[in-house]
């Protein structure tokens, strides 16, 4: 978020919709962090790393990073690469990139494809994230989460056709269909606030699994398994966790 703030202040275009995301710049290429229609893969020029296998520095151009939806070669080879430096290539301007996320466009009183000033885009994103409990507030347990716990599933056209007609569908460039994990969770019977223990679904955002004050990893994983298994039983779709799990698994 500090880099996004600097970019907006400096008139660097292309990452303004990534406002409010916690963590370090070096983590962003690992996950190919994205939000509200932007991904860092669209803006990264190079990633300099330490290769723990070859025991040397290696610099990867964008096309060699293996970027995909919430993944990269750095994520697919866990433990191998330490990210030392990320170089972004951002055009100069006062207007943000064309808006591609309908909810953000509506918040800005715009149509998709239109552009709005960088600072307006950043502020609108921060407001949207706050409304969903995605900006940390120590006094609000709805914000005690790792963000979206499940990624939006990527399905074949045949699998997407088996979903209910009103399920969201977005064609992707690689010939698949993306659908909404939040929609699947809600329509599998898991409402906001679901859960009777110390780990519960956020009351603001279905994709956030939250710590209500004293939850353990075991509590969170139990809730995640319940949601994952419920969606699988209802729709035949396997949800994939977005956070990296260390010394535990679903």
C-alpha positions in Angstrom: 0.0 0.0 0.0 2.9 2.4 0.6 4.1 1.9 -3.0 0.5 2.5 -4.2 0.3 5.7 -2.3 3.6 6.8 -3.7 2.6 5.9 -7.2 -0.6 7.9 -6.9 1.2 10.9 -5.5 3.8 10.7 -8.2 1.4 10.2 -11.1 2.5 6.6 -11.9 -0.4 4.7 -13.5 -1.4 1.1 -13.2 -1.4 0.0 -9.5 -3.9 2.5 -8.0 -6.6 -0.2 -7.6 -4.2 -2.2 -5.4 -4.6 0.2 -2.5 -5.1 -1.1 1.0 -3.4 -4.5 0.4 -1.1 -5.3 3.4 2.4 -6.8 3.2 5.6 -6.0 1.4 6.3 -5.2 -2.3 8.5 -8.3 -2.5 5.5 -10.6 -1.8 3.4 -9.3 -4.6 4.9 -11.2 -7.5 4.8 -14.5 -5.6 1.0 -14.4 -5.4 0.5 -12.1 -8.5 -1.4 -9.9 -6.1 -4.5 -8.4 -7.7 -7.7 -6.6 -6.8 -10.4 -4.5 -8.5 -9.3 -5.4 -12.0 -5.6 -4.9 -11.6 -2.7 -7.4 -11.1 0.9 -6.7 -10.4 1.7 -8.9 -13.5 0.4 -6.0 -15.6 3.0 -3.6 -14.1 6.1 -5.6 -13.2 9.1 -5.4 -15.5 11.6 -7.6 -13.6 11.9 -9.6 -10.4 15.4 -10.0 -8.9 15.8 -13.1 -6.7 18.2 -15.3 -4.8 17.9 -18.9 -6.1 18.4 -21.2 -3.1 19.0 -24.2 -5.4 21.6 -22.7 -7.7 22.9 -20.4 -4.9 23.1 -17.3 -7.1 21.1 -14.2 -8.0 18.7 -14.5 -10.9 16.6 -11.8 -12.5 13.4 -12.7 -14.3 11.7 -10.6 -16.9 8.0 -10.4 -16.7 7.4 -13.1 -19.3 9.6 -15.6 -17.4 7.8 -15.2 -14.1 5.0 -17.6 -14.9 2.3 -15.2 -13.8 -1.2 -16.6 -13.7 -4.3 -16.0 -11.6 -2.9 -15.6 -8.0 0.2 -17.6 -8.9 3.7 -17.4 -10.4 6.8 -19.5 -10.7 7.9 -18.2 -7.3 4.8 -19.7 -5.7 4.9 -23.0 -7.7 8.4 -23.7 -6.5 7.9 -23.0 -2.8 11.1 -22.2 -0.8 13.3 -21.9 -3.8 13.3 -18.1 -4.5 13.8 -15.2 -2.2 12.6 -12.0 -3.8 15.2 -9.3 -3.5 13.8 -6.5 -5.7 10.8 -5.8 -7.9 11.0 -3.3 -10.7 7.7 -1.8 -11.9 7.2 -0.1 -15.3 4.4 2.4 -14.9 3.2 5.1 -17.4 2.9 8.7 -16.2 -0.4 10.4 -16.0 -3.1 11.9 -13.8 -5.9 9.4 -14.7 -5.9 5.8 -13.6 -6.0 2.9 -16.0 -9.3 2.2 -17.7 -11.7 0.8 -15.1 -12.5 -2.9 -15.6 -14.1 -3.9 -12.3 -17.9 -3.0 -12.4 -18.2 -2.4 -8.7 -15.3 0.0 -8.6 -16.7 1.8 -11.7 -20.1 2.2 -10.1 -18.4 3.6 -6.9 -16.8 6.2 -9.1 -19.9 7.0 -11.0 -18.3 5.7 -14.2 -18.7 3.0 -16.8 -16.2 0.2 -17.3 -13.6 1.4 -19.7 -13.7 4.9 -18.5 -10.9 6.5 -16.5 -10.9 8.5 -13.3 -8.1 10.5 -11.4 -5.6 8.3 -9.6 -6.4 9.7 -6.2 -10.2 9.1 -6.7 -9.5 5.5 -7.7 -7.3 4.9 -4.7 -9.8 6.5 -2.3 -12.8 4.5 -3.8 -10.9 1.2 -3.4 -10.0 2.0 0.2 -13.7 2.7 0.9 -14.8 -0.5 -0.8 -12.3 -2.5 1.1 -13.3 -0.9 4.4 -16.9 -1.7 3.8 -16.0 -5.4 3.3 -13.8 -5.5 6.4 -10.7 -5.7 4.3 -8.8 -2.9 6.0 -7.5 -3.8 9.5 -9.2 -2.3 12.4 -8.0 -3.7 15.8 -11.5 -3.1 17.3 -13.4 -4.9 14.5 -13.1 -8.7 14.4 -14.5 -8.7 10.9 -11.1 -7.4 9.8 -9.2 -10.1 11.6 -8.6 -12.2 8.6 -6.1 -13.1 5.9 -8.3 -11.4 3.3 -10.1 -13.6 0.8 -9.6 -17.2 1.9 -10.6 -18.9 -1.4 -9.7 -17.9 -4.9 -12.4 -17.6 -7.6 -12.6 -21.0 -9.3 -11.4 -21.3 -12.9 -13.6 -23.9 -14.7 -13.8 -25.5 -18.1 -16.8 -24.4 -20.2 -18.4 -27.8 -19.6 -18.1 -27.5 -15.8 -19.3 -23.9 -15.9 -22.4 -25.0 -17.8 -23.3 -27.3 -14.9 -23.6 -24.3 -12.6 -27.0 -22.7 -12.0 -27.9 -20.2 -14.7 -27.6 -17.2 -12.4 -24.0 -18.1 -11.2 -21.5 -15.4 -12.3 -19.4 -16.3 -15.3 -16.4 -14.4 -16.7 -14.5 -15.8 -19.7 -10.7 -15.8 -19.3 -8.0 -15.3 -21.9 -6.9 -19.0 -21.6 -10.2 -20.4 -22.7 -11.7 -21.0 -19.2 -14.5 -19.5 -17.2 -14.0 -17.8 -13.8 -16.9 -17.9 -11.4 -17.4 -16.3 -8.0 -16.3 -18.2 -4.9 -18.4 -15.9 -2.7 -21.5 -16.7 -4.8 -20.9 -20.4 -4.5 -20.3 -20.2 -0.7 -23.5 -18.2 -0.2 -25.6 -20.4 -2.4 -24.2 -23.5 -0.7 -25.9 -22.3 2.5 -23.1 -20.4 4.2 -24.3 -16.9 5.1 -22.2 -14.0 6.4 -21.5 -14.5 10.1 -21.7 -18.3 9.8 -20.0 -20.3 12.5 -20.6 -20.8 16.2 -17.0 -20.9 17.4 -14.1 -18.5 17.6 -13.6 -18.7 13.8 -16.5 -17.4 11.7 -17.3 -16.1 8.2 -17.1 -12.3 8.2 -20.4 -10.5 8.6 -19.3 -8.1 5.8 -17.7 -10.4 3.2 -18.3 -14.1 2.6 -14.8 -14.8 1.5 -13.2 -13.7 4.7 -12.8 -16.3 7.4 -12.2 -14.3 10.6 -10.8 -14.7 14.1 -13.4 -13.5 16.6 -10.8 -13.1 19.3 -9.3 -16.4 20.4 -9.3 -18.7 17.3 -6.5 -21.1 16.6 -5.3 -22.4 13.3 -7.3 -25.6 14.0 -10.5 -23.5 14.4 -9.9 -21.7 11.2 -9.1 -24.9 9.2 -12.2 -26.6 10.6 -14.4 -23.7 9.3 -12.5 -23.7 5.9 -13.1 -27.4 5.5 -16.7 -27.0 6.3 -17.1 -24.3 3.6 -15.0 -26.2 1.0 -16.8 -29.5 1.5 -20.2 -27.8 1.4 -19.5 -26.1 -1.9 -18.1 -29.3 -3.3 -21.3 -31.2 -2.3 -23.6 -28.5 -3.7 -21.9 -27.6 -7.0 -19.1 -30.1 -7.6 -16.5 -27.3 -7.5 -13.3 -27.5 -5.4 -12.4 -24.3 -3.7 -8.7 -23.5 -3.5 -7.3 -21.6 -0.5 -5.5 -18.4 -1.3 -3.3 -18.0 1.8 -0.3 -20.3 2.0 -0.7 -22.8 4.7 2.4 -23.6 6.7 2.7 -26.9 8.6 -1.0 -27.6 8.1 -3.4 -28.4 5.3 -7.0 -28.5 4.3 
